[in-house]
Amino acid sequence: MVKKYVLVSGGVISGIGKGIIASSTGLLLKTMGLKVTSIKIDPYLNIDAGTLSPLDHGEVFVLNDGGEVDLDLGNYERYLDVTLTRANNITTGKIYRDVIERERKGDYLGKTVQVVPHITDAIQDWVERVATIPVDDTGEEPDVCIIELGGTVGDIESAPFVEAMRQFQFRVGHENFALIHVSLVPTIGSVGEQKTKPTQASIRDLRGLGLSPDLIACRCEKS
């Protein structure tokens, strides 16, 4: 069965509301009768959120399998009425650990292990594997996988994930891949004028990295 993927990225500032957009998008698709799963990508080097200070990163959400993850996965579970596992949370630490362990076993047959293609392939393989895992009582494979890319486009930390998703759109086919970019439209000064220039700059950066948004979700103080 052909699976659909929806990537949610963020620009201008962190904490822009990608988690709520990802959850809401999933809920809209679920109301259409589709089965939806979610993956959260966190670009930090920690293996999971368990050792992170809540002052630094918000509360840790504990999943049924004991996985200590980002609170966004709690949003996914509540919005979508699904049960996720620690595999639904990808971190840089998890990916690098996976690749290094495979290198030590000789899986790469003596090749020089690099960010491209080995790290980016590992990210894509992880997403494809987790997207097939049933997340509700029916035991059926999800139709759609929502992928939330943490951080802000342009950050050094998220660069391997952005490149992996650029490749991924060709791997699964354009007709099976959609990108929602969440961006800030600030209201400037006493005039109260909304400015779209930060969003324009953010999307220019995104296009420069090989990804072009299908939808732009704008965070504003007023409609």
C-alpha positions in Angstrom: 0.0 0.0 0.0 1.3 3.5 -0.9 1.7 5.6 2.2 1.3 9.4 2.4 3.7 11.5 4.4 3.1 15.1 5.7 6.2 17.0 6.9 5.8 19.9 9.2 8.8 22.3 9.4 9.2 25.6 11.2 10.9 28.9 10.4 11.9 32.3 11.9 11.7 31.2 15.6 11.6 28.0 17.7 8.4 27.3 19.6 6.3 28.5 16.7 3.6 25.9 17.1 4.6 23.0 14.8 3.3 20.4 17.3 -0.2 21.9 17.3 -0.2 22.2 13.5 1.0 18.6 13.1 -1.6 17.3 15.6 -4.4 19.4 14.0 -3.5 18.2 10.5 -3.5 14.6 11.7 -6.9 15.1 13.3 -8.4 16.6 10.1 -7.1 13.6 8.2 -8.5 11.3 10.8 -12.0 12.8 10.5 -11.8 11.8 6.8 -11.5 8.2 7.9 -7.8 7.8 7.4 -5.5 6.1 9.9 -2.8 8.5 11.1 0.5 8.0 12.9 3.1 10.6 13.9 6.9 11.0 14.2 8.7 13.8 16.1 12.2 14.6 15.0 14.3 16.3 17.7 17.7 17.5 16.4 19.4 17.5 19.8 22.2 14.9 20.5 20.5 13.5 23.6 19.2 10.0 23.1 15.8 11.0 24.6 14.2 13.8 26.6 14.6 11.9 29.9 17.8 13.8 31.0 16.7 17.2 29.8 15.7 20.0 32.2 12.0 20.9 32.0 13.1 24.5 32.3 15.2 24.1 29.2 12.8 21.9 27.1 9.4 21.6 28.7 7.9 18.6 30.5 8.9 15.1 29.5 6.1 12.9 28.2 6.3 9.2 29.2 4.8 6.7 26.7 3.3 3.3 27.4 6.6 1.5 26.6 8.4 3.8 29.1 9.9 6.0 26.4 10.7 9.5 27.7 10.0 11.8 24.8 9.1 15.4 23.8 5.8 16.7 25.0 4.6 17.0 21.3 4.1 13.2 21.3 1.6 13.8 24.1 -0.2 16.1 21.8 -0.3 13.5 19.1 -1.6 10.8 21.4 -4.4 13.0 22.7 -5.4 14.6 19.4 -5.3 11.4 17.4 -6.3 8.8 20.1 -3.3 6.7 19.3 -0.6 4.8 21.4 2.9 5.7 20.3 6.3 4.1 21.1 9.8 5.5 21.8 10.5 4.7 18.1 8.1 7.5 17.1 10.7 10.0 18.5 13.8 10.4 16.5 16.8 12.3 17.9 20.2 13.0 16.4 21.6 10.9 19.3 19.5 7.9 18.3 20.5 8.1 14.6 24.2 8.5 15.2 24.2 5.7 17.8 22.5 3.4 15.3 24.9 4.3 12.5 28.0 4.0 14.7 26.9 0.6 16.0 26.4 -0.7 12.5 29.8 0.7 11.5 31.4 -1.2 14.4 29.8 -4.5 13.3 31.1 -4.0 9.7 27.7 -3.4 8.1 29.2 -0.8 5.8 31.8 -3.2 4.4 34.8 -0.8 5.0 33.2 2.2 3.4 33.9 5.7 4.8 30.8 6.5 6.9 29.5 10.0 6.2 26.5 12.2 7.0 25.5 11.8 3.3 24.5 9.0 2.5 24.8 7.0 5.8 23.1 9.4 8.3 20.5 10.6 5.9 19.7 7.1 4.8 19.4 6.0 8.4 16.9 8.8 9.0 14.8 7.8 6.0 14.9 4.1 6.8 13.7 4.9 10.4 10.8 7.0 9.1 9.7 4.4 6.7 9.9 1.6 9.3 8.0 3.5 12.0 5.3 4.7 9.6 4.1 1.1 9.1 3.6 0.4 12.9 -0.1 0.1 13.9 -1.0 2.7 16.6 -4.6 1.8 17.4 -6.7 -1.2 18.5 -7.4 -2.2 14.9 -3.8 -3.4 14.4 -3.9 -2.0 10.8 -1.1 0.0 9.2 -1.6 3.8 9.2 -2.5 5.5 5.9 -0.7 8.8 6.7 2.4 9.6 8.7 2.8 13.2 10.0 6.5 14.0 10.5 7.3 17.0 12.7 10.8 18.4 12.1 11.9 20.0 15.4 14.0 23.1 15.5 14.1 25.9 13.0 15.0 25.6 9.3 18.6 26.9 8.9 19.9 25.5 12.2 23.1 23.5 11.9 21.5 20.8 14.1 18.6 20.1 11.8 20.6 20.2 8.5 21.0 16.4 8.2 17.3 15.9 8.7 16.4 18.6 6.2 18.7 16.9 3.6 17.2 13.5 4.5 13.6 14.9 3.9 14.8 16.5 0.6 15.9 13.0 -0.6 12.8 11.4 1.0 10.4 13.3 -1.2 11.9 11.6 -4.3 12.2 8.3 -2.5 8.4 8.1 -1.9 7.3 10.3 -4.8 6.0 13.9 -4.9 2.4 12.7 -5.0 2.9 11.0 -1.6 4.7 13.8 0.1 3.4 17.2 1.4 5.2 19.9 3.3 3.6 22.4 5.7 5.9 25.2 6.8 4.9 27.0 10.0 6.2 30.6 10.2 5.9 33.9 12.1 4.1 37.0 10.8 5.0 39.6 13.5 3.0 42.8 14.2 5.4 45.7 14.2 5.1 49.0 16.2 2.2 51.2 17.2 0.8 51.1 13.7 0.1 47.4 14.2 1.2 46.5 10.7 1.8 42.8 10.0 5.1 41.9 8.3 5.5 38.9 6.0 9.3 39.5 5.3 10.5 37.0 7.9 8.3 34.3 6.4 9.5 35.2 2.9 13.1 34.8 4.1 12.4 31.6 5.9 10.8 30.0 2.8 13.7 31.2 0.6 16.1 29.4 3.0 13.9 26.3 2.8 13.8 26.3 -1.0 17.6 26.8 -1.0 17.8 23.5 0.9 15.7 21.7 -1.7 12.2 21.7 -0.1 9.3 23.7 -1.3 6.2 24.1 1.0 2.7 23.1 -0.2 1.1 25.0 2.6 2.3 27.8 4.8 0.8 28.1 8.3 1.3 31.6 9.6 1.5 32.4 13.3 0.0 35.9 13.9 -1.3 37.9 16.8 -4.5 38.7 14.9 -6.3 37.1 11.9 
